[in-house]
Amino acid sequence: MARRYDTNDATDRTTGLREAASAVRRGELVVLPTDTVYGIGADAFSPEACGDLLDAKGRGRNMPTPVLIGSPNTLHGLVTDFSEMAWELVDAFWPGALTLVAKQQPSLQWDLGDTRGTVAIRMPLHPVAIELLTEFGPMAVSSANLTGHSAPETCDAAQDMLGDSVSVYLDGGPTPGIVPSSIVDVTGRVPVLLRAGALDADELRKVVPDLEVAN
């Protein structure tokens, strides 16, 4: 039976964050609010939990799960060949709606899907998400919807779709909006905008003028 906590209530928030972190440690799934939409999260380092996440969404391995982190410092243990321009993007737009596709550390023992040695990583601008990520560590997080359905802006919408496949729901009220994060590939010599979302190319080029846009 899924448990749900109102994170706008101080007592519920404390209990909910503790229970969510414990659930993730046990390899279970949780739903959390972010600065875009609600996300479904799992321990990024548990292949079984990440597989359960994809199964809960009805999603294939060809669409690997991004990773959310609670601090830019966490990047040092997760990525390699991270360019100066990539760090400039982090400094300018994190926490926020910018996902960076980077080369993962070869030594990492995780299975997020068919990533081809890369990881899509972001630090969200939402206090509940940050608190959970700080408490637990890096989490594999995807939008909390069934594949083919709209990404949820409310906890109700997420729970209606995912039900008891999730152990803990953290209800933070409506999220700010359904505009997705922008995705920038920083694995090459120059950053490449793969998807324009909350940030467009003009905004990103104020920080990295050499940014290219994928066809």
N, C-alpha and C positions, 0 to 999 in steps of 0.2 A: 504494500500500500504506500503510495507516494505521500510524502510530507511536504507541507507548504508553509512558508514563513513570510510575513509582511515586513520587509526591511525598512519601511518607514516608521515602524514601531521599534523603539530602542531595545526593548527586551527581546522581541522576536528577531531582530536583526542579529544580535549577539548569538542567540541560540541557533538561528538559521545558518549563519556563517560557520559556526563550529560544526554543525551537523553536515553541512555541505562538504567541508574539507574532509571530515571523517568518511563520508560516503565515497568521495573521490579516491581516498587512500585505500578503500576496500575494493576499488575497481568498478564502482557504480557510476551512474550518470547523474548529472545535475543540470538544472536550467537556471540561468542567471541573466540579469539585465545588462546590456552594454549601451554604449553611446550611439549605436545604430538601431539594432533590433535585439530581441531576446536570443540568447545562444544556448546550445546544448553542449555541455563540457564533460571531459574525461581526463584521466591522467595521461599526459602526452607520452609517458614512458611505459605505458601498459598496452602492448599490442592487442590483448584481449578486449580491454576497455575501448580502445579506438575502433576495433572491429564492431563492438556492440553499438557504438555511436553511429557508425555508417549503417548498420542494420536497422537501428531505430528510425533513421531518416529514410530508409529505402534507397540508399545512395551507394554507388559502386566505387571501387578502389581507384577508378580513373579520375575521380574528383577528390583528391586528398584533403584532409582536414587541416585548416590553419592552426597556428599555435598563438595563444595570447600569453603575455607576460606582464608582470607587475612593476618592472623597472628596466630601464635601458641597460643597466649593468648586467642583466641576465643574458644579454646577447653574446657576451664574451665566451660563455660556455656552450653556445648553441650554433654559432655561425663561424665561417672562416672566409678569408679573402674579402673582408668587409671594407669597402673603399672609403676614402675620405668623403666623397660625395654622399655615400650612404649614411655616414654619421651626421653629415650636415642636414639631411632629411629628417633623421631621428631628432636632432636638436631643435629643428624648426616645428615639427608637426606631431611629436609624441609628448604626452598621450593624446591620441586623436584618431581620426578616421583615415589612417594611411597604413596599408599593408605592404610590407616589403618582402619580395621573394629573393632569398639569399642562398648561398651555398651552405649546407649544413656541415657541422663538424663530422668528419668521417667516422669518428669513434662512437657516435651516438647510437644507442641501442633502442631505437623506436621504430614504429611502423604506422605511419599516418596515411598510407595509401601509396599509389604509384607516384612518388615525388621526384624520381630521377636525381636523387642527391641534393635536392633543394628543400627549403622550408618557407612557407608563407607565414610571416610573423608580424604581430601588432601589439601595441600597448593601448588599451582602450581608455577613453576619458569618461569613466563612470566609477564613482566611489565604491559601490558594492563589488563590482568586478575587480577593482584594484585590491580591495581588502581580501577577497578570496584568493586572488593570485599571489598576494604577498604571504598569506597564511599557508597556501599549499605549494605554490611554485608553478612552473609552466603547465598550461592545460591545452589540450586539443579542443578547440571550440568552433562549432559551425552554427549557422542559423537554426533556431529551434523549430523547424518545420519539416513536414514530410516532403520529400522531393516532388516538385511539381506544384506545390502549394505556396502561397504567399508567406514571406518571412513574418513572424509575429511581432507586433508592437506591444502586446500585452501578455501577461502571464497566463490569463485565461485561454487566449488563442493557442499558446504553446501547449498548455496542458490538454486542451481538447484534441490536439493532434497526437501528442506523444504519450499521454496517459501514464500507466504504471511502468513503462519502459525506463522512466526517470525516477530516481529515489527521492530527490529533494528539489523543490521548486522555490526559488528566491524571487518573491514578488516585489518589485521596486516601483510599481505603477507603470503607466505608459512610457515607452522609450521616446527619445526626442524625434525620431523619424525613421523612414525606411530607406533613406538615401544610403547606399552601401559605402564602405570604405573604398578609396582609390587604391589600385594595386600597381606598384612599381617594381620592376625587375632590376635588381642591383647586382646580378651575377656577372655582368659584362663590364666592358671598359667605361660605358656611359649608361646611366639609368634609362630604362624604357618604361613608359606608361602603358600598362596592359589594359587597365580599366579605369576610366574617369568616373569618380563617384563624388564624394564630398569635396574633393579637391580636383580642380581642372588643371590642364597643362600650363596655363598662364600662371596660376598660383604657384605651382611646383617650380617653374622656371625662374621665379624670383629667388629661389635658393640654389637650384642647379640649372644654370642657363643651357647646358648641353643636353638636357633631357630630350629624348626622342619619343615618338608616339608609335606604338605598334600598328601595323596595317590591319 
